[in-house]
């Protein structure tokens, strides 16, 4: 019996420059915060930033929100309003720096965008909060802009929609921020007396003074799946009462079970759901 030794052939691979050695898919995939599975970023964007595997709802910008809700041709108003650091907050220089740098970085002058247009043909006024601007916090300008939306809806007999995405009142503006809670609520009371519908959309997160005022005052309060909604955060509550909170506490599903919100509506269904609700209110 004879044995043969095969010679291994070596294949020479030409050297490539370092910039061409990167994996071509680098940066195109991400791990979902919900299911922890890899997700193709383009699939996520095409699905309104909702995980196609587990339906985890990622945050979207205020402008993206308005494009999803409103028909083409909507117009922004009060876009020039911006905070001027009214209390000259000196505890840290970061607040003043943020007010100067964020408009260019985020593309908005403050943490809410006002728009006037139609939703499935229904005339509406919409305020959409922008979380990328200091956590969507409510300062004097945010309060003023939302109040102006309420007043415009009242004057023009248009339904009002407010999309909340906020960490609460802006501590750098102290009492000026807290007074916006009462100011917006008073304007909403006038809207209510005119029998004009107000729909509040609660997204992740909706907390603090925003929850304690206009976010929970809608004729219809709807929430996105899995949204954190509450006044104080879960950790603060646990430390205060020294008890472990129930599973899913302050998530939209928990609030629905306990009668705090009226419905949980996936993001892609918001437009159709709100349109149907507004037509029902008008009948």
N, C-alpha and C positions, 0 to 999 in steps of 0.2 A: 504494500500500500504506500503510495507516495503522497507526500505533503507538499503543498505549495504555499509559499509565503507571498502574499500580495503586498505590493508596494503602495503606500498611501501617497496620494497625490496632494500636494499643497496648492491651495488656491490663494493667490495674492489679491488682497482687496486694496484698491488705491486709497491713499489717505484723503480724508475729506476735511475741509476747514471746520473748526469747532462749532461755528454757528449753524452748520448743516447737519451736525450729529444729534441735534435735539429730536425727541420723539415728536412726530408731527401732530399728535393729538394733545400735546401738553396744553393745559388750560381750557380744554374744551369739555372736560368732564368735571363733575363735582359730586360730593357725597351728600345725599339728601339728609336734612336735619330731622326728618320724620322717621323714615324707614331705614336710614343709614345705607341705602343702596346707591350704587353709582348712577348718575343721571346725566344724560347728554344735554348740555346747556341749551342748545338750539331747540330741543324738544321741550325744555322747561319754558323758554320764551314763547314758543308757539302755542303753549297751553296756558297763557295768561299767568305765568310764573306759579303754576300749580304742579306739584310733582305728579307725573303720569302714572306712577306706581302706587303711591299711598295717598294722593290728594292733599299732601301738606301744602298749605297756602303760604307762600313767601310774600314779603312786603313788596309793594309796587309804589312807584312815585305818584304824586298827586296828578300830574299830567297824564300818566298812563291810566289812572283811575277815571279821569274825565273822558278820555277817549273810549274807554269801555262802556261808560254809562250813557254818554250823550250822542246824539246824531251829529253828522258832519255839519260844520259851520258854527259851532258854539264859540262864544266870545268871552274872553276874560275881562274882568273889571276890577278896579281898585288895585291894579298891579304895582303901582308906584309907592304904596304905603310900606314903610319899613321902620324897624325899631331904632331909636337913637340912644339907647342906654339911659333912660330917664332918671334913674337913681344914681348914676355914676358909680356902678357897682365896683368897689375897690378890693373886695376880698380876693379876687384873682383877675389877672389881666386877660384871661382866656375868653371871657364873655365879649369884651370889646373886639378882640381879635376875630372871634367867630362871626360877629355881626359884619365885619369888614370882608372876611374871606369867603364865607359860605355862599353869598349870592352868585359869585362866579363859579364856585365849585359845584353847587347843587342846582343852580339855575332858577332859584326863587329868592325873593327878598325877605320872606318870612315863612312861618310854618303852616300857611294855609293859602289855597288858591280859590278865588271866587270865579264862577262862570255862569253865564246866562245862555240858555239854548233850549233845545227840545229833547225829550227822552221818548223815543218811539212816537214822535209827533206831539207829545204833551209838553206844553210850556213849563219849564222848571228853572229854578235857581239852585246852584249846587256850590257848596263849600267843601273842598277836599283837603285834608290835612297832610302835610309833608313831614314824614318821620326823619328824613335825612337832615332836616334843619333843627338842630338842638333837640333831637328826640321828639319832634312834633310838639314841643312845649307851648303852652298858652301864655303869651305875654300880652301887653296892652294892645299891640297891633293885631295879633290874632283875634283877640276879643272884639276889637273894632271892626275888623273885616267880616267876621261871622255876623255881628250885629247888623252891619250894612246889608249883608245877604238877606237876613230876616226882614229888614225894612223894605228892601227891593221886592221881595216876594209878596209882602203885604200890600205895597203900593200897586204892583202890577197884577195882583191876583194870580200869582204863579205858585205852584207847589214848591216846597222847600225840601232839599235833601242835604244832609250834612254827613260826610264820611269822616269818622274819627279814627285817628291813629296817633296816639299821644301818650307821653309819660306823665302828663298832668300840668299843673300850673308852673310857670317859669320862676324859679326861686330868685333869680337875679333881679326880678322886678317887684319882689315883695308884695305889698298890699295892692299895688297897681295891677298885678296879675290876678290876685284873688278877687278883686272887685268885678272882673270880667264875668265871673260866674253869675252874679246877680244881674249884671247888665244884659247879658245874652238871654237869661231866663225871663227878664221883664219884657224884652222884645218878642220872645216866643209867646208870652201870654197875650199880647196884642194880636199876633198872628192867629192864635187859637180862637180869640173872640170873633175874628173875621171868618172863621170856619174854613181856613186854608190848610190843606194837609201838610204835615211835616213828617218826613221819614228819616229816621236816624240809622245809619249803617255803622256798626261797630266792628273794627278790625283789630288785628293783633299788633301792639297792645292798645287798650283803651283804659286808662287808669287815672287816679288822682282827681284833681279838680274838674277835669273834662267829664269823667264819669259822674261826678257829684253834681253836675249841672246839665248842660244841654244834651249830652250824649244819651241820657236816659229819659229825656222828656218828649220823645217822638210820639206821634199818634200810632206809629208802628216802629218798633225797635227790632231790627234784624242784625244778625251777627254772622261773620264768616266762621267756618268750622275751625275749632281749636283755638280761637282767639282768647287771649288773656284779657279779662274784663273785671275791673274792681276798683276800689278806692285805694286802700293800702295794699302793698304787695304781700304775697303769701309768707315770705320770710319774716316781714315785720309783724304780721299777725301771730305767727307761731311764737316769736320771741315775746310778744306781749301777753298772750293767753297761756303760754307754756304748755301747749298741746299740739299734737300732730294733726294736721288738717286732712280732710277726706281726699281720696284719690280724685284728681281732676278738678279740685277746688278752684273756682274763679275762671274756669274755661267755659266757653260758650255753651257746651253741652250740659254742664252742671247748672248754669244759669237758666237754661231752657227748662230743665227738670224742676227747678224751684220757682218758675214763674217770673224771672227777672228780664227775659227777652221773649219776644213773640215768635221768632222763627230763626232757624239757622239755614242760611241760603249760600250755596257755593258761589264763588265769585263770578263764574261764567253765566250764572242764572240771574244775577242781580238785575240786569236791565229788564228782562221779561217779567220778573217777579214784581219789581217796583212799578212798572207800567200797568200791570194787572191790578195792583193795589190802588194806584191812583185813579184808575177808571172806576173801581168799586167805590172809592170815597166820593167821586163826583156824581154818582148816581143818586 
